[in-house]
Amino acid sequence: MLQFIALGYLLTKWSTGYLWTETDTNVTFHNLTSHYLDKNGANLSFSRICTKLNHIKDGIFRRDKMTLPILYTLRQCPYAIRARLGLRLAEQEIDIRDISLTDKPAEMLSITPKGTVPLLVLSNGDYIDESLSIMVWALNQHDPHNLLLADSTHLFTDMINLIARNDCKYIAALEHYKADIRYHNSDSMIYRNLCQSFLDDLELRLNKHRFFMCDHPSLADYAILPFIRQFSHVERQWFRHAPYPKLKAWLEQHYQDPIFSQVMKKKTLWQSEASTPSSYYETV
Ligand SMILES: N[C@@H](CCC(=O)N[C@@H](CS)C(=O)NCC(=O)O)C(=O)O
């Protein structure tokens, strides 16, 4: 009896460090224990169980580490932030590699010379180098919060149009607005006003429902979030008094969400293949 209590304890310890799921490894606490009971009976000594489990654990660990998708990322990049949000919300385990844009790792450039983050390298060697595509890829695997609005074609189309407006017109205006403020250009108001026409629409939406598309968050909320955050940082004082009570509350709600702090957690820069990449759920 004592053996199995200890066995349970060991497995619980390991499974909190590394994600053990039936799909990933075909090993769960349940089938591991029944495997040992069925094949070896209850006479197996505790030390032999430990040795065997260690072998299995080592095998699982090596296999998982080799097959996890790798995300090259930059902490403050809004595109990388939304990719990390999508992966986290899809509960996709990944190896995270925080990099510096002034010293891009050779491993990353060997995948694609494009050299932008986020870059997701899949287990089969394929890669995705667009943040929105990373989000959609992850949520297509698993979408426990229905961020893709699978039950409504109409809402889905509206959502994609909203993200497209963000990614085309709004981001372009935001880039100009940021640069104008940084370099004290006198016409910064022009681009701030352009950004505001998008923010006005978002505020209207939030007057109708709690999130951009409906009363629960969708892909649009997370895809747009890092760019509203960026806007709010350009002229903090101005934004504090800006006429967007709902949008500010929406932003604050995301900041309070542990998922947001998890994806924003600071990490040491990843250097090369020689350094040990950290598993998403271990470090975030
Ligand atoms: N369209 C890309 C844009 C990604 C992007 O431009 N990322 C910037 C960092 S925020 C970058 O990697 N720039 C490369 C460089 O500055 O060398 C996406 O959505 O992922």
The ligand as an ORCA input file, in Angstrom:
! r2SCAN-3c Opt
* xyz 0 1
  N       3.524     40.666    -39.688
  C       4.417     40.138    -38.699
  C       5.167     41.306    -38.086
  C       6.196     40.880    -37.041
  C       7.189     42.008    -36.752
  O       7.315     42.957    -37.513
  N       7.941     41.862    -35.660
  C       9.026     42.807    -35.403
  C       9.241     43.004    -33.907
  S       7.872     43.792    -33.122
  C      10.311     42.211    -35.934
  O      10.565     41.042    -35.752
  N      11.147     42.990    -36.607
  C      12.408     42.502    -37.144
  C      13.541     43.426    -36.911
  O      13.337     44.531    -36.403
  O      14.664     43.014    -37.225
  C       3.608     39.326    -37.680
  O       2.387     39.573    -37.556
  O       4.163     38.436    -37.021
*
